């Protein structure tokens, strides 16, 4: 019984002295609390989320002649095929 108490006291003393020597309390404080980098990353994530909400949806385009002029294509497959035929005929 007495041995358990002595071992517990010695272990507590050793761990506290090791923590002081290697400054583990500062390390734990740094790891557990948000630092400057964490705050900046959180702000950037919020900005990206806001920009995604504001961005317009992607559009489908098909080049008509030389690659610089583009026409909007309907989602309907038949109209897409008809437009391709018109481009090939020109």
Buried (B, 14 or more C-beta within 10 A) or exposed (E): EEEEEEEEEEEEEEEEEEBEEEEEEEEEEEEEEEEEEEEEEEEEEEEEEEEEEEEEEEEEEEEBEEEEEEEEBEEEEEEBEEBEEEEEEE
